[in-house]
């Protein structure tokens, strides 16, 4: 197996592990969220006014997941582009 194919395989595996991590993180987060909403009543069904509770944590989780996906894809494409330009 050539070195180029090994590098491509490592990049794909790293991206796969990042997606696996995010999937597991989201599953665990929403399981804990569901438990917290059921047992303590942190989630209110009223739309106005809503207490600052679980919704602010939801926004933080959403920002975290989107930023990790963005930087992972950015890293993947930037690392594959630099190697091809170096070989020419």
C-alpha positions as CSV (number, residue, x, y, z in Angstrom):
1,X,0.0,0.0,0.0
2,X,1.5,3.3,-1.0
3,X,2.1,6.1,1.5
4,X,-0.5,8.3,-0.2
5,X,-3.2,5.8,0.3
6,X,-2.2,5.3,4.0
7,X,-2.4,9.0,4.6
8,X,-5.9,9.1,2.9
9,X,-7.0,6.2,5.0
10,X,-5.8,7.9,8.2
11,X,-7.7,11.1,7.3
12,X,-10.9,9.1,6.7
13,X,-10.5,7.2,9.9
14,X,-9.9,10.3,11.9
15,X,-13.0,11.9,10.4
16,X,-15.0,8.8,11.1
17,X,-13.9,8.7,14.7
18,X,-14.8,12.4,15.1
19,X,-18.3,11.7,13.7
20,X,-18.6,8.6,16.0
21,X,-17.6,10.7,19.0
22,X,-20.2,13.4,18.1
23,X,-22.9,10.8,17.6
24,X,-22.2,9.2,21.0
25,X,-22.0,12.6,22.6
26,X,-25.4,13.6,21.3
27,X,-27.0,10.3,22.3
28,X,-25.7,10.6,25.8
29,X,-26.6,14.3,26.0
30,X,-30.2,13.7,24.9
31,X,-30.6,10.8,27.2
32,X,-29.5,12.9,30.2
33,X,-31.7,15.7,28.9
34,X,-34.7,13.5,28.7
35,X,-34.1,12.2,32.2
36,X,-33.7,15.7,33.6
37,X,-36.9,16.9,31.9
38,X,-38.9,14.0,33.2
39,X,-37.6,14.0,36.8
40,X,-37.1,17.6,37.7
41,X,-39.3,19.4,35.2
42,X,-36.6,21.6,33.8
43,X,-38.3,21.7,30.4
44,X,-41.4,23.8,30.4
45,X,-44.1,23.6,27.8
46,X,-44.9,27.3,28.0
47,X,-43.5,29.4,25.2
48,X,-43.5,32.7,27.0
49,X,-41.8,33.5,29.4
50,X,-39.5,30.5,29.5
51,X,-37.1,30.1,32.4
52,X,-33.4,30.0,31.5
53,X,-32.8,26.3,32.0
54,X,-32.2,23.5,29.6
55,X,-32.7,25.6,26.5
56,X,-29.4,27.5,27.1
57,X,-27.6,24.2,27.4
58,X,-29.2,23.0,24.2
59,X,-27.8,26.1,22.4
60,X,-24.3,25.4,23.8
61,X,-24.5,21.8,22.6
62,X,-25.6,22.8,19.2
63,X,-22.8,25.3,18.8
64,X,-20.3,22.7,20.0
65,X,-21.5,20.1,17.5
66,X,-21.7,22.4,14.5
67,X,-18.2,23.9,15.3
68,X,-16.6,20.5,15.6
69,X,-18.2,19.3,12.3
70,X,-17.1,22.5,10.6
71,X,-13.5,22.4,11.8
72,X,-13.3,18.6,11.0
73,X,-14.4,19.1,7.5
74,X,-12.2,22.1,7.1
75,X,-9.2,20.1,8.4
76,X,-10.0,17.1,6.1
77,X,-10.1,19.2,2.9
78,X,-7.2,21.4,3.8
79,X,-4.9,18.4,4.6
80,X,-5.8,16.6,1.4
81,X,-5.3,19.7,-0.7
82,X,-1.8,20.6,0.5
83,X,-0.4,17.2,-0.2
84,X,-1.6,17.2,-3.8
85,X,-0.1,20.6,-4.4
86,X,3.2,19.6,-2.9
87,X,3.7,16.7,-5.3
88,X,3.4,18.8,-8.5
